[in-house]
Amino acid sequence: MKKKILVLGGGFAGLESAIALSKEKNFEVTLVSNREYFYIYPISIWIPTREIEFKDSLIPLQKLADRNKFNLVIDEVVEIVGAENRVVLKNSGSMNYDYAVIAIGAGKMEHKGMEHTLSICGEPEEALEIQKELDILIAKGGGKIAMGFGGNPKDSSAVRGGPGFELFFNVHHKLSKLGIRDKFELTFFAPMAKPGARMGEGSLEKMNTMFKMLNLKSHYGKKIKEFQKNRVVFEDDTYLEADLIMYIPANNGHKNLIHSDLPLSEAGFIEINEYCEVKGFDNLYAVGDVAKIEGPNWRAKQGHIAEVMARNTAENIIIKENKLPHQPKSYIDHLNILCVMDTGNGAAFVYRDDKKSMMLPMPIVGHWLKKGWGLYAKLSKLGYIPRIPGM
């Protein structure tokens, strides 16, 4: 009899888990997602600037399921009962499993007045709302735009600033192409004194130089008190005026884990070992944003790390189930920061690990490399072209 494996979550971590596990003939793999599509967040930065359409950033999950031969259930995970090998879904009731991989993502830290902000890393439809607000300002002929991100004092890895910087640079580029950049004030804000420092000091200096060259303003080092309509208010009651506020809150634990029987960190993430096994369980795994990852202070939860965790988890389940004489795979050895930070008219290749950090400017070609990656991501996940290891 085939072993039943539930994969909870249809993002990078969940989809990669389902694809990898479905290659094992003795497994019946079911992916549970609250969306009917896989959303490619890294390329969504081009939706607000109308470089791509919303539909270009997604792949129907049913198509992915058919191509990769796993089952699909569109529903929301309400509760995970690890002691009973059971998951409770909002509409479908309970589902039992032999193994489960939790990849439902993270929650968001809240500030007062969050309704006055939009996030490029929030619900996918928010990218269209940013597009709409940007269009209004362009039609108006000018305005003030503030973009930023927050941090989680209980977990330094729960920060997602890269997409904020990318959207910021792309908006600058679009306004410049339209010949109206001088009519806009663009400010990037963050509560930490050195946002982007996890990239390395050298990379941070290059980023600051880029800001000066492009006449981009910054507001760093003050905690956010609240958001008001057209205003970011800081802890000392100073404020930043803006007609459009794009803010990426830091991650924290998923709300549906609070009443689970799973071990959670202080920040609410699932406690795992280096093999992605949930501590205290031998058939339950957690990958991606939902999990607490160990490592150096600069560690960050990125899509490629989530996919490494997913592939390792699939292999570790196969090793365990088939009693293979192999050492389980650890995600620790693969921790690094890796991204192509798009600027609209180019990009910067950013890399950091324990031994080195670098930011390599890639004028013009970098933008098209990231565009190419978006196409590669779609085709490789659908199985039309081979997967390149590490990408």
Backbone torsions as a table, in degrees:
resi	resn	phi	psi	omega
1	MET	NA	137.0	-179.8
2	LYS	-70.7	142.3	177.3
3	LYS	-78.5	135.7	-179.4
4	LYS	-87.7	123.5	179.5
5	ILE	-120.8	123.7	175.8
6	LEU	-100.4	131.5	172.4
7	VAL	-113.6	118.6	-174.8
8	LEU	-102.1	108.4	179.7
9	GLY	121.1	134.7	-176.3
10	GLY	-111.3	25.6	176.2
11	GLY	-90.1	-159.8	-177.6
12	PHE	-57.5	-47.5	-176.8
13	ALA	-67.1	-46.3	-178.1
14	GLY	-67.1	-46.4	-178.7
15	LEU	-63.0	-44.2	-179.9
16	GLU	-63.2	-37.0	176.9
17	SER	-61.9	-47.5	-177.7
18	ALA	-63.8	-42.1	179.7
19	ILE	-62.6	-46.5	-177.9
20	ALA	-67.0	-42.1	-178.1
21	LEU	-70.7	-31.9	-177.2
22	SER	-69.2	-11.3	177.7
23	LYS	-77.3	-14.8	178.1
24	GLU	-88.1	116.9	-172.8
25	LYS	-65.5	-22.2	-176.7
26	ASN	-88.3	6.4	-179.0
27	PHE	-112.2	140.2	168.3
28	GLU	-105.8	106.6	-171.3
29	VAL	-101.0	129.7	177.0
30	THR	-125.3	125.0	176.9
31	LEU	-98.1	129.8	176.8
32	VAL	-110.4	124.2	-179.2
33	SER	-138.4	144.9	176.8
34	ASN	-87.4	0.0	173.5
35	ARG	-121.2	154.8	178.8
36	GLU	-88.3	1.8	-178.0
37	TYR	-140.3	156.6	171.9
38	PHE	-91.0	123.7	-175.5
39	TYR	-101.3	125.0	-177.5
40	ILE	-91.3	84.8	-175.8
41	TYR	-54.2	-41.1	-175.8
42	PRO	-59.2	-25.2	179.7
43	ILE	-100.8	-1.5	179.8
44	SER	-69.0	-12.9	178.1
45	ILE	-60.9	-19.0	-178.1
46	TRP	-94.5	-2.6	177.2
47	ILE	-70.2	-48.7	-180.0
48	PRO	-59.8	-31.1	-179.0
49	THR	-92.6	5.9	177.0
50	ARG	62.8	25.8	175.0
51	GLU	-78.5	-27.6	170.8
52	ILE	-134.1	162.9	175.1
53	GLU	-92.3	160.1	-178.3
54	PHE	-54.4	-42.6	-176.9
55	LYS	-64.0	-22.3	179.7
56	ASP	-71.3	-14.6	-175.0
57	SER	-99.6	9.1	-176.9
58	LEU	-136.5	158.6	174.7
59	ILE	-130.7	127.9	177.5
60	PRO	-58.2	129.9	-178.4
61	LEU	-65.6	-31.4	179.0
62	GLN	-63.6	-37.9	177.5
63	LYS	-65.1	-41.2	177.6
64	LEU	-65.5	-39.3	179.0
65	ALA	-64.7	-43.2	179.9
66	ASP	-64.6	-42.5	-178.3
67	ARG	-68.9	-36.3	-175.0
68	ASN	-103.1	1.2	172.0
69	LYS	62.4	50.9	167.4
70	PHE	-126.3	161.6	179.5
71	ASN	-82.8	156.7	-178.2
72	LEU	-133.6	132.0	173.8
73	VAL	-126.4	121.6	176.8
74	ILE	-92.9	106.2	-177.0
75	ASP	-167.0	171.4	-179.3
76	GLU	-109.8	133.3	177.2
77	VAL	-74.6	124.4	-179.7
78	VAL	-100.4	-39.2	-175.7
79	GLU	-153.4	145.8	174.6
80	ILE	-119.0	119.7	-179.5
81	VAL	-110.1	87.7	-174.6
82	GLY	-62.0	-36.4	-178.3
83	ALA	-65.1	-22.3	-178.0
84	GLU	-111.7	8.1	-178.7
85	ASN	52.2	49.0	-171.5
86	ARG	-140.9	142.4	176.3
87	VAL	-122.8	134.0	178.6
88	VAL	-102.3	126.2	179.3
89	LEU	-106.5	154.4	-174.6
90	LYS	-61.7	-44.0	-174.4
91	ASN	-111.0	-23.6	-172.5
92	SER	-100.6	-0.1	-179.1
93	GLY	78.0	-149.8	-176.0
94	SER	-90.9	146.2	172.6
95	MET	-129.2	132.9	178.4
96	ASN	-96.2	160.3	-177.8
97	TYR	-148.0	158.9	168.3
98	ASP	-91.3	-38.2	172.7
99	TYR	-136.4	148.9	174.8
100	ALA	-136.3	142.1	176.0
101	VAL	-117.4	117.1	-177.7
102	ILE	-92.4	120.4	-178.6
103	ALA	-144.3	45.5	-174.0
104	ILE	-87.1	7.9	177.4
105	GLY	80.4	-162.5	-174.3
106	ALA	-124.7	168.4	171.0
107	GLY	-87.4	-178.2	-179.9
108	LYS	-122.6	138.1	174.9
109	MET	-70.4	136.9	-174.1
110	GLU	-101.7	145.9	169.5
111	HIS	-124.3	154.6	173.8
112	LYS	-61.1	133.8	177.6
113	GLY	83.3	19.1	-178.7
114	MET	-60.1	-20.7	179.4
115	GLU	-65.1	-12.9	178.7
116	HIS	-91.3	6.1	-179.5
117	THR	-121.1	163.1	172.1
118	LEU	-130.6	149.5	-177.3
119	SER	-125.5	136.9	176.0
120	ILE	-78.7	-9.7	178.0
121	CYS	-113.9	16.8	179.7
122	GLY	-95.1	-143.1	175.4
123	GLU	-62.6	138.8	-176.2
124	PRO	-50.0	-37.9	-176.8
125	GLU	-64.3	-18.1	179.0
126	GLU	-64.7	-27.1	177.2
127	ALA	-61.4	-36.3	177.8
128	LEU	-71.0	-33.7	177.2
129	GLU	-67.1	-40.3	176.1
130	ILE	-62.1	-42.4	177.5
131	GLN	-56.6	-46.7	-178.8
132	LYS	-61.5	-46.3	-178.8
133	GLU	-66.7	-37.2	177.9
134	LEU	-66.6	-40.6	177.1
135	ASP	-59.5	-40.4	179.8
136	ILE	-62.1	-44.1	-179.4
137	LEU	-67.6	-37.3	178.3
138	ILE	-65.4	-42.9	177.7
139	ALA	-63.3	-34.5	178.6
140	LYS	-70.4	-28.5	176.2
141	GLY	99.2	3.5	179.4
142	GLY	169.1	173.3	178.3
143	GLY	156.9	-173.8	-179.8
144	LYS	-116.3	130.1	-179.3
145	ILE	-122.8	128.7	177.6
146	ALA	-121.1	130.4	177.3
147	MET	-131.0	144.1	-179.2
148	GLY	-168.9	-175.3	177.8
149	PHE	-149.6	163.9	-177.4
150	GLY	-116.1	175.4	179.6
151	GLY	-125.1	162.3	177.2
152	ASN	-114.5	109.9	-177.3
153	PRO	-62.9	-16.2	-179.2
154	LYS	-92.8	-9.3	179.8
155	ASP	-159.3	107.7	-175.5
156	SER	-70.7	-13.6	179.8
157	SER	-84.5	-9.4	-172.6
158	ALA	-88.9	41.1	-177.2
159	VAL	-119.8	140.2	177.2
160	ARG	-133.8	85.5	-177.4
161	GLY	-97.1	-25.1	-175.1
162	GLY	-53.4	-50.6	179.6
163	PRO	-60.8	-30.2	177.4
164	GLY	-65.1	-46.1	177.1
165	PHE	-62.3	-41.9	-178.5
166	GLU	-62.6	-46.8	178.9
167	LEU	-62.9	-40.0	179.1
168	PHE	-57.4	-49.5	179.7
169	PHE	-66.4	-37.2	-179.4
170	ASN	-68.7	-36.3	176.1
171	VAL	-65.9	-42.4	175.9
172	HIS	-56.5	-45.6	-178.2
173	HIS	-64.4	-42.5	-179.7
174	LYS	-63.1	-45.5	-179.7
175	LEU	-64.3	-35.8	177.9
176	SER	-66.1	-42.4	178.7
177	LYS	-62.7	-33.9	179.8
178	LEU	-79.3	-9.0	178.7
179	GLY	77.4	21.2	-177.3
180	ILE	-125.1	14.8	-177.5
181	ARG	-57.4	-35.7	-177.6
182	ASP	-69.5	-9.9	179.3
183	LYS	-91.3	-1.3	-175.8
184	PHE	-121.3	145.6	172.1
185	GLU	-109.0	118.9	-178.4
186	LEU	-110.9	122.8	-178.2
187	THR	-129.1	132.7	175.0
188	PHE	-104.4	133.7	-176.9
189	PHE	-129.5	151.1	177.7
190	ALA	-163.2	149.0	-177.4
191	PRO	-74.9	-22.8	179.7
192	MET	-82.6	154.1	-176.7
193	ALA	-69.1	-31.5	-177.3
194	LYS	-131.8	73.0	176.7
195	PRO	-62.8	135.8	-176.7
196	GLY	92.6	-0.4	-177.9
197	ALA	-64.4	-24.3	179.7
198	ARG	-64.6	-16.9	176.5
199	MET	-73.2	-18.5	-175.8
200	GLY	114.5	150.5	-176.1
201	GLU	-60.9	-41.5	-179.9
202	GLY	-62.2	-42.4	179.1
203	SER	-66.3	-37.8	179.6
204	LEU	-64.5	-40.4	177.8
205	GLU	-62.5	-40.4	178.5
206	LYS	-66.0	-36.8	177.9
207	MET	-64.5	-43.8	179.1
208	ASN	-63.0	-38.1	177.4
209	THR	-63.8	-40.4	178.5
210	MET	-62.4	-40.8	178.1
211	PHE	-59.0	-45.8	-178.6
212	LYS	-64.9	-42.2	-179.3
213	MET	-62.3	-35.6	-174.9
214	LEU	-96.9	5.0	-179.2
215	ASN	57.5	46.6	176.5
216	LEU	-100.5	132.2	-178.3
217	LYS	-90.0	160.0	177.4
218	SER	-138.6	151.6	178.4
219	HIS	-140.1	96.0	-172.8
220	TYR	-118.8	158.5	168.3
221	GLY	89.0	7.5	177.7
222	LYS	-124.5	129.3	179.3
223	LYS	-65.4	147.9	-179.4
224	ILE	-84.7	125.3	178.0
225	LYS	-86.3	-47.9	179.8
226	GLU	-168.4	166.9	172.5
227	PHE	-110.4	136.9	172.7
228	GLN	-121.4	171.0	177.8
229	LYS	-60.7	119.5	179.0
230	ASN	64.7	28.3	-178.2
231	ARG	-159.2	136.2	170.4
232	VAL	-105.5	119.1	-177.3
233	VAL	-103.6	131.3	-177.1
234	PHE	-101.4	173.2	-171.7
235	GLU	-60.4	-26.7	179.4
236	ASP	-94.0	13.0	179.1
237	ASP	70.2	8.5	166.7
238	THR	-74.1	165.0	-176.6
239	TYR	-148.3	162.8	178.5
240	LEU	-120.5	119.3	179.8
241	GLU	-82.6	141.8	-179.7
242	ALA	-159.2	138.4	174.8
243	ASP	-80.2	-23.5	178.7
244	LEU	-138.4	124.9	178.5
245	ILE	-117.4	116.5	173.2
246	MET	-107.5	120.8	-175.6
247	TYR	-135.9	128.9	177.3
248	ILE	-104.1	103.0	179.8
249	PRO	-69.6	153.8	175.3
250	ALA	-66.7	156.4	177.6
251	ASN	-81.1	154.0	165.9
252	ASN	-144.9	-171.5	-174.9
253	GLY	-63.5	147.2	178.5
254	HIS	-67.2	135.8	-175.2
255	LYS	-60.5	-28.9	-176.8
256	ASN	-82.1	3.6	176.7
257	LEU	-97.9	-12.3	-173.5
258	ILE	-56.9	-40.3	-176.4
259	HIS	-103.4	15.0	177.7
260	SER	-80.0	174.4	176.0
261	ASP	-101.7	25.9	-178.4
262	LEU	-95.5	149.4	178.4
263	PRO	-73.8	128.0	-177.0
264	LEU	-120.0	147.4	176.4
265	SER	-76.7	175.3	178.8
266	GLU	-58.7	-32.7	-179.5
267	ALA	-86.0	-4.4	176.7
268	GLY	96.8	8.2	178.4
269	PHE	-88.9	153.6	-178.1
270	ILE	-71.4	131.1	178.5
271	GLU	-77.5	124.3	179.5
272	ILE	-130.2	164.3	170.1
273	ASN	-93.5	-176.0	-174.7
274	GLU	-68.0	-13.1	178.6
275	TYR	-97.2	10.3	178.6
276	CYS	72.3	11.9	174.7
277	GLU	-76.9	133.0	175.5
278	VAL	-66.3	128.6	-176.0
279	LYS	-60.9	128.6	-179.6
280	GLY	95.0	-3.4	-179.7
281	PHE	-131.0	144.9	-179.9
282	ASP	-108.9	2.9	178.7
283	ASN	-133.7	19.3	-176.2
284	LEU	-129.6	129.8	-176.0
285	TYR	-128.6	154.3	176.5
286	ALA	-135.3	133.8	-176.5
287	VAL	-137.8	153.0	176.8
288	GLY	80.1	-151.5	-172.7
289	ASP	-62.1	-25.4	-176.6
290	VAL	-70.9	-19.4	-173.3
291	ALA	-99.8	151.9	171.6
292	LYS	-84.4	124.0	177.9
293	ILE	-106.9	142.3	178.9
294	GLU	-94.6	164.5	176.7
295	GLY	140.4	-168.8	-178.0
296	PRO	-65.9	164.0	-176.9
297	ASN	-61.1	-25.2	-177.2
298	TRP	-84.2	-3.2	-176.6
299	ARG	-56.6	148.7	-178.9
300	ALA	-142.7	146.9	177.1
301	LYS	-86.9	103.5	179.2
302	GLN	-117.2	166.1	-178.0
303	GLY	-59.5	-40.0	-176.9
304	HIS	-71.1	-30.2	175.2
305	ILE	-69.2	-40.8	177.3
306	ALA	-59.4	-39.7	-178.9
307	GLU	-72.7	-35.5	173.5
308	VAL	-60.7	-46.4	178.2
309	MET	-59.0	-40.5	-179.0
310	ALA	-65.4	-46.9	-179.7
311	ARG	-66.2	-40.5	176.8
312	ASN	-61.7	-42.6	179.9
313	THR	-61.0	-44.7	179.0
314	ALA	-59.6	-44.7	179.9
315	GLU	-66.5	-38.3	-179.9
316	ASN	-67.1	-35.6	176.4
317	ILE	-66.8	-41.8	178.4
318	ILE	-62.7	-42.6	178.2
319	ILE	-61.1	-46.0	-177.8
320	LYS	-67.3	-46.9	-175.1
321	GLU	-67.0	-36.5	-177.7
322	ASN	-95.4	3.7	179.2
323	LYS	51.8	47.4	-179.5
324	LEU	-80.4	146.1	-178.2
325	PRO	-82.6	50.9	-178.1
326	HIS	-116.6	150.5	174.7
327	GLN	-74.4	133.6	176.9
328	PRO	-59.5	154.9	-177.8
329	LYS	-89.4	132.0	179.6
330	SER	-103.1	142.0	176.4
331	TYR	-82.2	-17.7	-173.8
332	ILE	-57.0	-42.0	-176.4
333	ASP	-66.0	-14.8	-175.4
334	HIS	-104.0	6.0	-178.0
335	LEU	-69.0	124.3	173.6
336	ASN	-163.2	169.0	171.3
337	ILE	-105.7	126.8	-177.1
338	LEU	-145.6	120.0	176.4
339	CYS	-160.0	156.2	169.1
340	VAL	-106.4	103.3	-176.3
341	MET	-83.3	105.4	-174.0
342	ASP	-76.3	142.9	178.7
343	THR	-120.6	3.8	-179.2
344	GLY	95.0	-42.8	178.1
345	ASN	-118.7	19.4	-178.6
346	GLY	166.4	-158.0	179.0
347	ALA	-165.9	174.2	173.3
348	ALA	-130.1	130.0	176.3
349	PHE	-85.2	120.3	-176.4
350	VAL	-115.1	131.0	178.7
351	TYR	-144.0	141.4	172.9
352	ARG	-152.3	138.2	168.9
353	ASP	-142.3	-164.5	-177.0
354	ASP	-67.4	-20.5	-173.3
355	LYS	-102.1	-27.8	-175.2
356	LYS	-155.8	162.7	172.0
357	SER	-142.0	146.9	-177.7
358	MET	-156.6	151.7	169.8
359	MET	-133.5	115.5	-175.8
360	LEU	-111.0	111.9	177.9
361	PRO	-62.7	138.8	177.9
362	MET	-133.3	77.8	-179.6
363	PRO	-58.5	139.9	176.5
364	ILE	61.6	-64.0	-173.8
365	VAL	-62.4	-30.8	-178.6
366	GLY	-62.5	-38.9	179.0
367	HIS	-62.1	-43.2	-177.6
368	TRP	-75.3	-26.2	173.5
369	LEU	-65.1	-41.5	179.0
370	LYS	-68.9	-37.2	175.2
371	LYS	-60.0	-42.5	178.6
372	GLY	-63.4	-36.7	178.0
373	TRP	-63.3	-38.6	178.8
374	GLY	-59.5	-43.0	177.9
375	LEU	-67.3	-42.4	178.4
376	TYR	-60.1	-42.1	-179.3
377	ALA	-58.7	-43.8	-179.9
378	LYS	-65.7	-52.0	-173.8
379	LEU	-66.8	-37.7	-177.8
380	SER	-72.6	-37.3	179.3
381	LYS	-70.5	-27.7	175.9
382	LEU	-84.2	-5.0	177.4
383	GLY	79.8	15.1	179.6
384	TYR	-80.3	-25.7	176.5
385	ILE	-134.4	157.2	-179.3
386	PRO	-65.7	152.4	176.2
387	ARG	-84.4	131.5	175.2
388	ILE	-88.0	124.9	-178.7
389	PRO	-54.2	132.4	178.3
390	GLY	86.6	-2.6	-179.8
391	MET	-122.7	NA	NA
